[in-house]
Amino acid sequence: MTITKLSPIACSLSLLMASSTTTAFSPATSFGRHHNAVTSPALGPLHVSVVSQFVSASVDERATAAENDEKLRSTFEKETPESVGMNDEGIQQKLKPAPVATTAASTKTRRRKQQRAKRKHNYSTNADFLNQSPDLDFYTLHSSAVSHLHKDMPIDDIVRAIKRAQNRHDAHDLKTIASFLIDACDETWGYGFRGSLLSRLAVAALHLKDTATAHRAIETRRKDERESMQPHESAAIVRGLMRVQNIEEGWDVLEDELSLPTDGASVQTSHGKELLKHRARSLASIASRHFFEGEPFIAAQALHKITLLGDKIYESGMNDEVEMPWARLVNAASECNNYAMPGGSYPCKYIDDDIELPSDLTDLVWDTMVSFPCPGEEEECAIDDYLLEP
């Protein structure tokens, strides 16, 4: 039996050679205070057969241990694991589980579910706290970031407080903010931003189904801030009213704040285009929502109003900027067909005797669709061109 003369440092060098790193090794940076203390983080599984062969070929039986140490040391400073045949992946790599492929959509969906579960828990445990009576004297809020309201505070802080009250379903804070904006402030406060704050307040109140607060905000905005009303704010209010089944109020806001331009009025200005775009989108939202809810008469009324916009859209020159959801409207009308009873009637809450519904509700969508200009500013187009996603 042949015994090779190796010192402890030579054995340590042979262990280091078995690591999975691909760079050359320097004993000065690879060992700790003791010879057998390997501190390299790249130390991996041992390929014993390869290392033993390499050591056997590198040492000389007739040399002293110190000479073999020096020979191995100089060799390890030049060689890499690959250069001596250690190309196979180690045991750690083989046993390491494959990473689970995740997409941005799945991550976003999982985060939304977690946040929704957390919010539901907060609502149930803090219901009494969130529904306390509003503070009408000092306008204090539950928010730690915006603790109370005053006239000299930044507008962004009020926006932040409204968003928090909406997300947390904090009725106390929402009513306190409403009292501050409606009762404590007048049309001279806010340099025109009061109208935007009132529209945000109305949408947040409708989200909490607090229609009384929402109607106060809408009426105050309409009376005091008409000059600063923006079409996208009015559209959000219309959608919110329709969502809580305030149908008549929704139509009133639509015809008052997003009314169809009169004959002779220019629709090529930026304000005219914005008004047309948000009126069309609001009506499309009303139609699709009520088709899905089994209310075809309201949907048919909305589609009729959209039809009247066709010539105005063509005149404004923004054929593709409106981005009407025709495919969604077709699917919603097709789904609403399933609510029909024998004889062609519908078990709906809102019935308009002046509207005659076809046997196939998708015909309403097709008729409205062809009243709009062709997508892509083409002179002629097929039905399928309208259904392409914008």
Disulfide bonds with the S-S distance in Angstrom:
Cys374-Cys381 2.35
